[in-house]
């Protein structure tokens, strides 16, 4: 349904996105080469992940973007937009900013030949970026300062060895009015000012079947836990 001009514009946007990934790969290469040259590669923990799902933002607004400049040049910053974002996030729902799986679920790749037993293994344990610092501190044998608010992050080293059933009792999110909480494979999620939805991620990672009406008790308990977690976070932030 797009015009030829629109098709060309969309194709160029994805080509730029692919070029950025290629550029990133080229820049990581010298770091890997240096680690190998200095004989540190096998004993260096390398973690690779993105911060969120693909972005549906368009960013063609008049606050710096020059629509007349060649796409990909310095004066431009076109985003993927909802079309390509949907493709990039498939099979997950929604995009960056939202707290559905398309907005928060990303892979984490860990490489550390001398430190990891699970070579070429896939783990299913839900984890979060809050777990990275505790992992680094554990590896470096640095004790956390217990006089300040305790970090909710967990050490990931046990997960690297094998899946952990309850690394986190629960995980919760809140971003620009989009909220979610995950516990025991169940996830409650709401978009900005929209009713809460309920999914059983253990059976439905793509969030295709909203079970809110079928399991109102489960949804109510998860929403109550989200409210409690959010209140505690606000209280801790004032300490």
N, C-alpha and C positions, 0 to 999 in steps of 0.2 A: 504493500500500500504506500510505501515511501516513494517520493519522486527520485529521479536519477541524482539530482543534487543532494538530496537528503541521504541517499544511500552512500554516495561518495564521502560525505561528511562523517557518517557513522563508521565507515570502513577505516577512514584515516584516524579516527579516535582510537579504535582498537589497535591499529598498527602502532600508534604512539605508545599505547599501554604495553604492547609486546616489546617494543624497543626499550622501554624503561626497565623491563624485567631482564632483557638481554644485557643492558648496560650494568645493571646491578650484578649480574653473574660475572661479567668481565672484571668488575672492581673487587669482588670477593676473591677472585682468582689469585691476584698478587699476595693477598694476605695468607691464603693457603700455601702458596709457593714459599713465602718467607718462613712460615712455621716448619715446613719440610726442610728447608735449607738450614735452619738453626736446630734441627732435630727436636722440635717441640710438638710436631703434628700429632703423634700418637698419644701424647699425654696432655692434650689441650681439649677441654670440653667446648664444643661448638654447638650452640642452640640456634635454630632458625625457625622463625614464625612471623606471621603478619599480625597486626594489632587488631584487626576486625575484618568483617566481610567486605565485599566490594561495594563501592560507593554509588548511590543513585543520584548524587548531587550533579547538577548541570553546570553551575558556576559561570554562566555567560550573563553577567549582570551589569557591568559598567563601573566596577570598582577596581579596574586595573586590566581586565581582559580586553584585548584588542581584536575584535572579530575580523578585521581586515588583514591582520598579520598572518603569515604562514603558520598552519597548525603545528604545534610542537616547538615553535620558536619562543624566545624569552618573554615577549609581551603577551603570550597566550597561556592559559591553563585550563583547557577543556577537560572535564571529568568524563568518566565512562557513561554516566547517565543511567536511567532505570532499565533501558533495554539490554545493554551489555552487562550491567550489574546483575540482572536476573540470570543471564546466561552464565556469568562467572560464579554465581552462588548456587547454581543448580547442584543438588536437588533441594537445597535448603530454602526456607521462606524468608522474604524481606531482604534488607540491605544494611549497610553500615548505619549506625545511629539507632536502628531498631534493636530490640532484645530478643527477637526470634532468632533461630539458629543461623540464618543468613547474615545476621549482623554481628554475632558474637563467636561463632564456632570457627576455629582455624586449626590447622595441623601444627604440631610442634615436632621438629626433627632434631634429634640429639645424636652427636657424633663424638665419641671419646674411646678410641680403641683400647687403651690401657685401663680405663676406669669403668667401662660398661660391660656387663655380661650378656645383655640382651641384643647381640648383634643381629641386624636385619629382622628385628621383631616388631610387631605392632601392638600397641597398648590401647586399651579402651577406657582407662581411668580418667574421669573428668578432672581437669586441673585448670589453673588460671595463672596469669602473669604475676599475681601476688606470691606465687610459689617459687619464683626464680631467685629472689634475694635469699630466702632461707636455705635454698639449695646451695648457693654460692658460699654462704657463711659456713654451712656444714662441711663442704669440701675443703675450705680454708681453715677449718677448725677454729672458727671465731664464735664466741658465745654472744648471744643477743643481750642487749641491755634490758633487763626486766623492770627497770624503774619507770619506763615509759609505757604507753598503751601497747599491749601485746599485738603483734602482727597476726592476721588471720592466715597468712601463708604457711604452706607445709613443705617439708623437704621432699624433693622429687626422686632422690636416689633409690628409695625402695620401689618406686613405680618403674624406674628404668630396669630393675631386675625382674619384676613381674607385676601384673595388674594388682591394684589394691582395691578392696571392696569399698572401704570407707575412708579414703584419704581426706575427704571433706564430709562433714555431716550434712552440709548444704552449701550452696553457692548462690549469691544473689546479685542482681544488677539494677542500676537505675541510671538512665541517661536521657536527658532532655524530655522527661515525662514518660519515657518508655521503661517499663519495669519487668523483672522476671526473677524467679527463684527456682532452683533445681534441688531436689532431695529424693534419694532412693529411686532414681530413674523417672520421677514425676516432675513435670515442669509447669509452673503457672506463669503466664506471660500476658502483659497488656500493652497495647500501643497507646499513644498519648490520648488521655481522656476516654479511652474505649474500655468496654467490659473486659474483665480478666478471662483468659482462655486457659484450658488445661490439656496437656498432652502427656502421654506415657512414652517418653523418649526411648525407653528400652525396646519398645516395639514399633515406634513411629518417629524416627529421627527427623523426618521431613515435615513434621507438624501438620499432617494432612487431616487428622480427625480430632476435632475439638470435643473433649470429654467433660466439659464443664457441667452440662445438664445431667449427664449420666453419673457423675461422681461429685455432687455438690459438697459433700463433707470433706473430701480430699482437697478440693479447691479452697474451701474456707480455711482449713488448717494451714495450707501453704501461704495464703494471703496474710493470715495472722502472723505467721513466722516472718514473712517479708516485712511487715510493719514493725515487728519487734526488732529485726535486724537493722532497719533503717533508723529507728529511734535510738538504738544503741550506738550506731555510727555517728549520729549527730551529737550525742552526749559525749562520746570519746573525742570528737573533733574539738570540743571546747576545753578539754583538759590541758 
